[in-house]
Amino acid sequence: MPKNAIATYVRLLHEVGDALRRPSLIEPYLRRAVRDGWLWLKSPDHVSYYRAVMASDVARNPDRAVGSPSRDQWLETGKMQFDYLVEHGLRPDDRVLEIGCGNLRAGWRLIDYLDTGHYYGIDISPDVLVAAKKTLVMQGIQSKVPHLTLVQDLKLDFLPAGYFTVVHAHSVFSHTPPEDIEECLANVRRVMAPEGFFDFTFYRTEGEEHHLLREDFFYRSGTLIALAEKYGLRARFMNDWENLPHNQSKIRVTVDQPVLDGEVFSAT
């Protein structure tokens, strides 16, 4: 059987198994499958596809678009992310890059806490960034002068080298195919300060790596740790994160050695 056929078969087994374990989700899943299938047919690549998905989700409810069924859960999840970073040493003078900032679920707390101009949020969805600007107004934190930027990829080539002491990506790699994760890990080291760290969450599986509807991607932790190490990063699984109420795991990567002048990594 061809390799791509095997991958499709494994993915379908996961999807059917997930539906059987949670039968109440079958109807919503089918609706989502029809919508996402149509959007995928109209999209030439994953970024275009995911932008279309986010545009559809944000139009319905910006909070649900970033994975929070209610405003209360949106606030709780953002606070959980923020508290974890503070407990792990986040300081007001840190320079934070949030990859996949969404509508600032955690970002507005970071912006409020950090020194003026020290928050930089990027996202591939223009619709969710418009929602993020509304969050800034709602929270009254425009004076902190955050940077919000639309991106097409995760090359990070427009950002300064060695600048960010904290890089944060919650619920990004959980919706990202492997080639785009590799692109991020190949380039994030360049923008990190020597003492900086990069936290990212992901859907963890102990079995076959797979995806559901090309929206939810499941990875083994060892795969992501090895990929980070391939690009000069030291990675470790964050066991204490597992004790918190969420459905994703977390890995932290740090700079193994500072980037040398003229050193360039590229994903292959």
C-alpha positions in Angstrom: 0.0 0.0 0.0 1.5 3.4 -0.9 2.7 5.5 2.0 0.2 8.3 1.5 -2.7 5.8 1.4 -1.5 4.3 4.7 -1.4 7.8 6.2 -5.0 8.5 5.0 -6.1 5.1 6.4 -4.6 5.8 9.8 -6.1 9.3 9.9 -9.6 7.9 9.1 -9.2 5.3 11.8 -8.4 8.0 14.4 -11.4 10.1 13.2 -13.8 7.2 13.4 -12.5 6.1 16.8 -12.8 9.7 18.1 -16.4 9.9 16.9 -17.3 6.5 18.5 -15.9 7.6 21.8 -17.9 10.8 21.8 -21.1 10.2 19.8 -22.6 13.6 20.7 -19.9 15.2 18.5 -20.7 13.3 15.4 -23.1 15.8 13.9 -20.9 18.9 14.7 -17.9 16.9 13.3 -19.8 16.2 10.0 -20.8 19.8 9.6 -17.2 20.9 10.2 -15.9 18.3 7.8 -18.1 19.5 5.0 -17.2 23.1 5.6 -13.5 22.4 5.9 -13.5 20.2 2.9 -14.9 23.0 0.8 -12.4 25.5 2.2 -9.6 23.1 1.5 -10.6 22.7 -2.1 -10.5 26.4 -2.6 -7.2 26.9 -0.9 -3.8 26.4 -2.6 -1.9 25.9 0.7 -2.2 25.4 4.4 -2.0 29.1 5.3 -4.7 30.1 2.8 -6.8 27.2 4.1 -6.4 28.1 7.8 -7.1 31.8 7.1 -10.4 30.7 5.5 -11.2 28.5 8.5 -10.4 31.4 10.9 -12.4 33.9 8.9 -15.4 31.5 9.2 -14.9 30.9 12.9 -14.3 34.6 13.8 -17.4 35.6 12.0 -19.4 33.4 14.3 -17.5 34.0 17.6 -13.9 35.3 18.0 -13.5 33.5 21.4 -14.6 30.1 20.0 -12.3 30.7 17.0 -9.3 30.5 19.4 -10.7 27.4 21.2 -12.8 28.9 24.0 -16.5 28.0 24.0 -17.4 30.8 26.4 -16.0 34.2 27.5 -15.4 32.8 31.0 -13.3 30.0 29.5 -11.5 32.5 27.3 -10.6 34.5 30.4 -9.6 31.4 32.4 -7.4 29.9 29.6 -5.6 33.2 29.1 -5.0 33.6 32.8 -3.7 30.1 33.0 -1.1 30.8 30.3 -0.1 34.1 31.8 0.2 32.8 35.4 2.4 29.9 34.1 4.8 32.3 32.5 5.0 34.5 35.5 5.6 31.5 37.8 8.4 30.6 35.4 10.1 33.9 35.7 8.4 36.3 33.3 9.3 39.9 34.2 7.9 43.2 33.1 11.1 44.1 31.2 11.0 40.9 29.2 10.5 41.3 25.4 7.8 38.8 24.4 7.0 37.4 21.0 3.6 35.6 20.9 3.3 33.4 17.8 -0.4 32.9 16.9 -1.6 35.7 19.3 -5.2 35.3 18.2 -7.6 37.7 19.7 -5.2 38.2 22.7 -6.7 35.6 25.0 -3.4 35.6 26.9 -1.9 38.6 25.1 -3.9 41.3 26.7 -2.7 40.2 30.1 0.9 40.1 28.8 0.6 43.5 27.3 -0.8 45.0 30.5 2.0 43.4 32.5 5.0 44.1 30.3 6.8 47.4 29.9 5.5 49.6 27.1 6.3 48.3 23.7 7.6 45.0 24.9 4.8 42.8 23.4 4.9 41.6 19.8 2.1 39.4 18.5 1.9 37.8 15.1 -0.8 35.7 13.4 -1.6 34.4 10.0 -5.3 35.4 10.2 -6.3 39.0 9.4 -9.7 38.4 10.8 -8.5 37.4 14.2 -6.1 40.4 14.4 -9.0 42.7 13.9 -10.6 40.9 16.8 -7.4 41.4 18.8 -7.5 45.2 18.2 -11.0 45.2 19.6 -9.6 43.4 22.7 -7.1 46.2 23.1 -9.8 48.7 23.2 -12.0 46.7 25.5 -9.2 46.3 28.0 -8.1 49.9 27.6 -4.4 49.1 27.1 -3.7 51.0 23.9 -1.1 53.1 25.8 1.2 50.0 26.1 1.8 50.2 22.4 1.8 46.5 21.5 2.9 45.4 18.0 0.4 43.2 16.1 1.5 41.9 12.7 0.0 39.8 10.0 2.4 37.1 8.7 2.3 34.7 5.8 4.8 32.2 7.2 6.9 31.4 10.3 10.3 32.5 8.9 10.4 35.4 11.3 12.8 37.2 9.0 11.4 40.7 9.6 12.2 40.5 13.3 15.5 41.6 15.0 18.1 39.0 15.8 18.7 38.0 19.5 15.9 40.3 20.7 13.1 38.3 22.4 13.6 36.9 25.9 10.3 35.0 25.8 8.6 33.4 22.8 5.2 31.9 23.4 2.9 29.9 21.1 -0.2 28.4 22.7 -2.5 26.2 20.6 -0.4 26.9 17.4 1.6 23.7 16.7 -1.6 21.8 17.6 -3.0 23.2 14.3 0.2 23.2 12.3 1.5 20.6 9.8 5.0 19.3 10.4 6.7 21.3 7.6 5.5 24.6 9.1 6.6 23.6 12.6 10.0 22.8 11.2 10.1 26.2 9.5 9.4 27.9 12.8 12.0 25.9 14.8 14.6 26.5 12.0 14.2 30.3 12.4 13.1 31.0 16.0 16.6 30.6 17.4 17.8 33.6 15.4 15.3 36.0 17.1 15.8 34.6 20.7 18.0 36.3 23.2 20.8 34.0 24.5 19.0 33.7 27.8 15.5 33.4 26.3 13.1 30.5 26.0 10.3 29.4 23.7 7.2 27.7 25.1 4.8 25.9 22.7 1.9 23.6 23.3 0.8 20.7 21.1 -1.6 17.8 20.9 0.3 14.8 22.2 -0.1 11.3 21.1 1.7 8.1 22.2 0.6 6.3 19.0 0.7 7.2 15.3 1.1 10.9 14.5 -2.0 12.0 12.6 -4.3 14.9 11.9 -8.1 15.5 11.9 -9.4 17.6 9.0 -5.9 19.2 8.6 -6.9 21.4 11.6 -5.9 19.3 14.6 -2.4 17.7 14.4 -1.2 15.1 16.9 2.5 14.6 17.5 4.8 12.5 19.7 6.8 14.7 22.1 10.0 13.0 21.0 9.4 14.0 17.4 9.2 17.7 18.3 12.1 17.6 20.8 14.4 16.0 18.1 13.3 18.6 15.5 14.2 21.4 17.9 17.6 19.9 18.6 18.2 19.6 14.9 18.2 23.4 14.8 20.5 24.1 17.7 17.8 24.3 20.4 17.7 22.4 23.7 14.2 21.1 24.4 12.4 19.6 27.4 8.9 18.4 28.2 7.2 20.6 30.8 5.8 18.0 33.3 4.3 20.7 35.6 2.1 22.0 32.8 0.4 18.6 32.7 -1.2 19.3 36.1 -3.2 22.2 34.8 -6.7 22.0 33.2 -6.1 21.9 29.5 -5.9 19.3 26.6 -2.5 20.1 25.3 1.1 19.4 26.4 4.0 21.9 26.5 7.6 21.8 25.5 10.2 24.5 26.3 13.2 25.2 24.1 16.2 27.3 24.9 19.2 28.4 22.9 21.9 25.8 23.1 24.5 28.2 21.7 24.2 31.8 20.6 23.7 32.3 16.9 27.0 33.2 15.2 27.3 36.2 12.8 26.2 35.1 9.4 24.8 31.8 10.6 21.7 30.7 8.7 19.4 27.8 9.2 16.9 26.6 6.7 14.2 24.0 7.0 14.6 21.0 4.6 
